Amino acid sequence: MAGDDPLLVICGPTAAGKSRLAMRLAADRPITIVSADSRQIYRQFDIGTAKPDAADRAAVPHAGLDLIDGTERYSAFRWAAVAAEAIEDARAAGRMPIIVGGAGFYIRALITPAPEVVRYDARYLLVDPGPVLADWIVRRVDAMWAAGWGEEIDALTAAVPADAPAWQATGYAALREALAGRATLAASLAAVVIGTRQYAKRQRTWFRHQLPSDRVLRVDPADPGAVTTAGRYLEAWQR
């Protein structure tokens, strides 16, 4: 049976603004953010996974980040156990847990861990800006590179084996080629953009087919009223 307290899940494709929306909701609510991102679980893989920075993590408690080394393998069910514990810890501390991320399999493992079993009474905010996401992805890749993604990869290359699972995170392999002199930077950045757009397309397909339509509110993060809309949705079923 699902838990008595509804659980908000903020989901959607990569680069859509999920974390930004969660942080804005947390500005005037005691929220704990539980990351549902299959790349942010890796320690030291920070810039290229768009991991929340130190300022965000200091302002709002986060869980589900930096769970394993880059050489380790992980599963959705292991993450679900960590997330379930974080949810209970947040509620015990009088905070509101919110699941935030685009890893559909992680979310399903948490909400519906087995057929005919529903662990949480989940409600979903599906964050998607529509066609402009393609341009947002370009801007985010450029911002990541400007923030020192290349230097991060250089440091990781010296410390993490080339066949480690963490290198499969979107963009890292392509940029390693450029930094090793086997491709131009322009070509590698273009490959990162293409790969990220393809990943976003797969995420959109997954959420379109897997989420219960009667428990989903679609939010355009570019809408000036997005935070107000999301806040009202959250408060409506918490009374």
N, C-alpha and C positions, 0 to 999 in steps of 0.2 A: 504494500500500500504506500502511496506517496506520502511524503512528510506533510504535516499540517500547514507549515509556513511556505507560501509560494516562493519560488526561487527565480530571480531574474537572470536571464541569459542574454548578454549583448553579443550578437554574432553577425557575421557577414564576411565579405571578401577582404583580402589583405589590402591595406592602405586606404580603407574606407573611412577611417576615423573612429573606430570602436573605442580605443583606449582614451582618446580625447573626450568623447562623449561621457565615458565612465568617470573620468577625472572631473568633468564639469558637474556631473551629478553629485560627486563626492564633496563639492565645495561647501555645501550646506547640509550634508547628511553624514552620519557616522558609518562609512562604507569600508568594507574590505574587498579589494579586487583579487579575484582568483583567475590567474591567466590560463586560458585554454589554447595554448599555442605550442605546437609540436616542435618548434625550433628554439623557443625561448627557454626550454628546459636545460639547454647546454650551458655550462659555465664558460665564461670568457668569450663566447660567441654573442656579442652584444650589439654592435652597430648594425651589422647585416641582418639581424633578426628583429630590428626595431624594438629592442627591449626597453622598458621604461627606464628613464635615467635616474640618477641619484636623487634629484630634486623631487620627482614624482613619488619615488619610493619612500622618501622622508615625509612627504605630505600625507600620503595615504598608504595604509598597510597593503602589501601585495603578497600573494602566495602563488605557488606553482612555477616560480622562476628558479633558475640555477640549481636544478635538481640533480644533475649528473655531469660527469666529465664527458668530453667530446668523443672519447673512445668507447663509451658504453652504449648499449642498445636499450630501448625503452618500449613500453607498450601503453596503449590507451587505458588498460585496466589498472596498471600501476599508477598512472596519473590520476585516475578516478578515485583511487584510495586516498591519495594525497589531498585531492580536492575535497573529498567528503570530510576528512579530518579538519581541513581549513574552514569549511562551512560551519562545523560544530564549534570550533574554537572562536570564530567570529561571533556567532550567536551567543555563546557563553559570555563573551566580553561586551555584549550589548551593541554589537555592530551588525550591519546588514551585509551579508556576502552577496557579491555579484560576480557571476562567471562572465569573463570577457575574452573572446578569441574566435578564431576562424577554423579551428581543428574540429571538424564535424564528428569524426570518429571518437575523439576525446569526449565531446559533449554527450554523444549518445551513450558511451560507456558509463558516464556518470548518471545521466537521467534514467536511462533504460538499460541496466546492466545485463539483462537476460530477457528472452521472450516472455511476455505476459507479466513482467516485473517492472514497476515504475517506482523509482526511489524517491524522486522529488516532483512536487507540483510545479513544474517549470512554466514560466511565461517568457516569451522571446521578443526582444527588440532586434529586428533585422536591419542593420545599418548598411545602406548602399546608396551612393550618390548618383547611380545611373551611368550614362555614357561618359561623364567627365572623369570617371575613375581611371580611364586610360591615361589621361594627362596627369592625374594625381600620382600615378605610379612613376611616371618619368620624373616628376619633381622630387618624389621621395628618394629614388635611386640617386639622383644628383646630390640631394642633401646628405645622404649617407656617405657618399664619396667625399664630399666637402668636410664632413665631420671626422674623417680619419679612418674610413673603412679599409683603405689600402694598408695603412700602418697596422691596423688590427690584424689583417690577414698575414702580413709579414711576421708579426709576433707569434701568431698561431701556427704558422708553417714551421717555425723553429721548435715548437713545443708539442704539436699534435701530429701523430702519424698521418700520412697522406690518405690512408684507407679508412680513417676514423668515420663513423656514421655522421658525426656533426657536420662534416664537409658537404653533406647532401643538402643542407639548407639552401634555399633559393639564392643564387647569385655567387656564392662562395667559390664554386668550382670554376665558373667562367672568369672571375677576376684573378684567381690563382694563375690562370693561363697568361693573362696580361702581365702580371707581376713577375712571372718567370720568363718573359720575353717571347712566349710562344704565340702571342696574339697581340693586336693593338688594343690600347685602352678603349678606344671608341667602339671597336667591334665587341669587346667584352661587355661594356656597359649596355650596348644595344641588346646583347644576348640576355643580360640580366632583366632588362625591361620586358623583352618578349617572354621570358620564362615566368616572370611575375604576373604578367597579364594572363598567361595560360593557366597559372595556378588560381588566379582570381576567377577565371571562367569556370574551372572545376568546382570551386567553392560555391559559386552561385548556383550551379546545377544541383549540388548536394543539398543546399538549404532549401531550394525550391521544391525538391521532392521528399525531403525527410522531415521537415518541421510540420507539426499539426497546425493547419491553417487557422483554426479557431483560437489559437493561442499566440498568434504572431501579430506584432504591430511593425509595419515597415516605416523606417525613419530615413529621411534624406538629411545627412549631416550638413549639407550646404544650406538648408532651410534655416533662417534666423530663429525660428521658433522650435527647432529640434529639441533643445534641452528642456524647454517648457513642456512640450508634448511628451517626452520621455518621462519627465518627473510626474506628470499627471497620471500616466499609465502605471507607474510604479506605486503611486499613492492610492490609486483606485482600488487595488486589491489587497492593500495592507490595512485598510480601516477595519 
